[in-house]
Amino acid sequence: MIDYQSGYILRPVKPAFIYLSLVLALLLNFLPFGNHAWIPDWLIICIVFWNIHQHRYVGVVTAFVLGIIMDIHNGSLLGVHAFSYSLVAYIAIAWHNRIMALPTVSQILNVFPIFVLVSVFPIFVHWALSEQIHWWGLTSLLKAAIEALLWPFASYLLLSPQRRPIDVDPNRPL
């Protein structure tokens, strides 16, 4: 894989690093910060990133399983996070060519609708089931904006083990 910003060829990603980052993001979501609008969903950032960059290792099924775990942790309606994470994973896989061709800062505008979808979906499910809409729930758009603004940082952090050194030894193959 090529890092389009620097032009360097990236090392192959280790599946252990992918799953370790997903587990760490899941543990960050388990921290008792509360359900505030300024606390990003670390797991969805990680799921979207790996679905865009390495969709052969992390797919819709992995997103579904992690969504079920988040449903159990939050005590919400079983399947809401699972379906929204799966839908977002599918969209990220479908858009991965378009998103990866852009610079990291421009990718923010393309991942923002994905984060909006995953933040607003539980509100619409609650509205469909109870026929009441909680307008304060639309503060999750702030959460989606924060997640989109964290995208360059997540991209830099999660791609850093794959970057090749700048000063390449000419005697070393590859």
N, C-alpha and C positions, 0 to 999 in steps of 0.2 A: 504494500500500500504506500502511496506517496502522500507526504504532507504538502498540501498545495501552497501553504503560506511560505514555507522555507525551501521547498523543492527537493527535500531530502527523501530518500526511501526509508520508510519506517521498518523496524524489526517486526517479525511476527509476534502477535500478542499471545501471551500465555493464558490458557483458559483459567488457570488458578488465579491469576490476577483479576480477571473479569469477575469471577464468582466471589472473590474476596472483596472487591469494590462493591458488589451488590449487597453482600452481607453487612459491610460497614455502613452503607447507605440505609439499609433496613434498621440497623441498630441506632443510627442517628434519628430515624423516624420514631423509634421507641422511647427516646428521651422525653421526660415529662415537662416539656415546654408549654403544653396546652395547645389548643387549636386556634392559634392567632393567625391573622392574615399576613403578618410579616415573617412567619416561620415557613420556609420553603419545604416542599416535599422532596427530600433528598433522593428518595428512591426513584421517583419518576424522572428526575434529571439523569440519574445513572441508567435507567432502563432506556430512555430515549437516546442517550449517547451511545450505548452499546448496540442498540438496534440500528442506528445509523452507521456506525463504524464496523461492527462485527456481527451482522445479523445471522450468521451461521451458528454462532455460539449462544446468543441470547435471542429468543424469538417470542412469539405470541404465547406459547405454553409457559415459558418462564415468567413472563409478565402476568399471566393468569394466576399462577401459583403464588407469586409474590403479592398479588392483589388480594387473594384469599387470606393470606397471612395478615395483611393490613386490615381487612374487614374484621377478622377475629380480634386483632389488637384494638381497633377503634370501637368495637361493639356496634358497628353500624349494620345496616341491612346486608345480609350475606350476598355477595356477588356484585355489589355496586363498584367497589374498587377493582375487583377482578375484571369486570366487563370493561370499565373505563381504561384500565392499564392495558388490557388486550387490544382494545380499539386503538389506543395511542401507539402501541407497539406495531400494529399493522400499518398505520399511517406513516410512522417513522421508517419502516422498512420500504414502503412504497415511495417515499420521498427521499431516500438516502442518496441517490445519484444527484438530485438537484441540490440538496443541502451540502453535500461534500464538495461540490464544485465551487462553492462560494468561500470567500474569506471568513474567518471566524467571527468577526464583528458583524458581517452581513448575515450570518446564519441566525442571529438573534431574531430577525424579522420572520424567518421561516419556522423557527421552533416556537415562537410565541403563540400561534394558533393551536399548536399541539398542547401546550401547557394550559391554554384557556379551556380547551375541551375537557381535559382531565380535571380541572378545578370546578367547572360549571356543571358537569354531568351529574354529580350527586345532588345538586340543587334541583335540577330538572326531574330527577327520579323522585325526590321527596315531594315535589310539586305534583307529579302525576299520581302519586299514591295517596297523598293527604288532601289534595285540592287546595293547598295553602302554599303560597310562595313567601319565603323569608327574604326580603330585599336586603337585609344585612348580610345574607350569604353571598351577595354579589361582590363583597369585598375580596372574594377569592380571586378576582381579576388582579388585585394588587399582588396576591401570591403568585399568579402566573407571570406578572411583569418582573417580579424579583427572581423567579426561576429562570426567565429568559435572560435577565441581566447577569445571572451567575453562569450562563452557558460558556463564555470564553474562559472563565476560570476553571470550570469543570473540564473543558476540552484540553486546556493546557495540562491540568493535573493528571487526567486519565491517559493522555497520550505520552506523558513524559517517560515512562519506562521503555517505550518503543523507539524513542528518538535515537538516532545514531550520533556519535560524537562528531563535532565539527572538524577536528584535526584527525583525519583518517590516516592510519598507517598504510603506506602503499604496499607493504609486504604481507599484510593480512588479507586473506581472501574474504570478499563480501564485507 
